[in-house]
């Protein structure tokens, strides 16, 4: 049984294959977290110890590891739920009602002592991934409107001090820059206030006790939300660390009418004592198997960097023919195909095909692409509108604004108020019309600015994202063959909320192959490689101005779901041959890259090398990068992981083939010495033999 219950002690044990998460109801009626860690099979081992206040200034609430603390009473730590009731009551006092359990889920029902407000704590087990999903629902059974000022998805208790907290920082073009911060007394706060996207922090937490890739305790959780979130990590004076994650309470109020219910976004959380690698594998496998579509992702060509806004049928057909010649399977027309779209300041919202650019209609291009055996994709920015567009002139009240203020533009555009039903319907109907009219296989869904002048209602930060998810789900239900890419000025929409709805992430507008190694490395801690779109683009790179060899650029992009964004019409004969060969090579190994296990490999050369391994069944691929050859460079030794000790592996390695046991490759390892700047290679291995 995954859910164990001791009715006499009021203790609940939630179990995965290797992890236990244990709750209890104490004598005061408080829901306590009793344990989170390596699996303890016998629930009888657990007891609820009566806690006494330390002093009149340290009441029992302060030292109680509450599972879901609310605002009210003698509580002074961070709370998860704050409600304003009628008659001026601004606190909560809940009591335990009952529980409901199945083999893989637990529901704990609470109620305010005076007001008929339900608070339901939900737990769902993803047993084989060692993950627990938790969320909260509240229901207003009173006869009055209640105001919700804050509602987090959950709190976690870790009985350690001086942990390491890991997340990412960054900005546009420099997303996913991982940092580590020692947790001391006080609070660490991460958040997004932009409404649509953030390139800064990401909605997850990683807390560890000096863990390494393959050993050490790691506690982690990721929020299924693309909008405004916040997370708090606090080391208390009482020897514990608390973590909270959920909807950002900044500028947030939710009105709940009589009979209405609200569900928070879920947190997918886990524990391992096997280091960051096991954490990543559990999350990756959950994402790939439970959230993402089956099937391998196509090699994509996107025309943006080749043409930008100067889109026309003739040029796109030339690019499509060349893309097919190189081996692309999906041709995507980016921005500039619609309305009066010749730059950033017009066209958004007017989603009709520009007749000057496509005098024979869009079907001319689509038919050409399909005749070559490729799929067809197209770019949209459905949440945005330009002030000069017909849509805005006809519906000026459809944007986020205040009546007494002039609305701010960013990138020459406004944000449509997706919380309005008429706007939501317009966006859905527009995309539905395009998908019903044209044979489109792929939508690149972009969002290039944050929300401002956010309307009178303070729940729009969540409603916008809720309606976005609903639109995409409805479109996928009606058009099941169409895939959707989540893009937001690059990597601004990377989270498990998006992964549950979209099919791919655009990881960053920064396509510099060296910068992408760092971005992709940090990304890999939490999110599946299969969802990571990575492109090969031209040099010098538009951001870094670096000149990097084409082979290195391809190898960097082949680490994810491969795309090409170069102006391939300008490729030399040699470049075209390299590209064609590497695309063909990628197709032969993408089942390992997209569906296999991913390993961040350490080496003996002070991280001069970037080495990454993928393993699926009996096959493996290793990418090795040397961005810069340093003085006195003597090479490095690296050890593979995840192999079977007694199996023989054939290794294709720097123009030679060797055979070694898994034990040798994992313990002695392999020696590598690349020379020159921006050098790279791919190592392949497979096993069909057992060594005796």
Secondary structure, DSSP 8 states (H G I E B T S, - for coil): --EEEETTTTEEEEE-SSEEEEEEE-TTS-EEEEEEEE----GGG--------SBTTB-HHHHS-BSS-BS-SS--S--SEEEE-GGG-----EEEEEEEE-SSEEEEEEEESSS-EEEEEEEEEEGGGTEEEEEEEEEE-SSS-EEEEEEEEEEEEE--SS-EEEEEE--TTS--EEEEEE--BEEEEEE--SSS--SS--SEEEEESS--SSSB-EEEEEE--SSSEEEEEEE-TTS-EEEEEEE--TT--EEE-TT-EEE---EEEEEESBHHHHHHHHHHHHIIIIIS-SS----EEE-HHHHTT---HHHHHHHHHHHHHHT-SEEEE-SSSBTT-SSTTS-TT--SB-TTT-TT-HHHHHHHHHHTT-EEEEEE-TTEEETTSHHHHH-GGGBS--TTS----BTTEEEB-TTSHHHHHHHHHHHHHHHHHS---EEEE---S---S--S-TTHHHHHHHHHHHHHHHHHHHSTT-EEEE-BTTBTT-SHHHHTT-SEEE--S---HHHHHHHHHHHTTTS-GGGEEEEE--SS-TTT-----HHHHHHHHTTSEEEE-S-GGG--HHHHHHHHHHHHHHHHHHHHHHHSEEEEE-BSSTTSEEEEEEEETTEEEEEEEES---TT---EEE---S--TTEEEEEEETTEEEEEEHHHHHHT-EEE---STTEEEEEEEEEEEE--
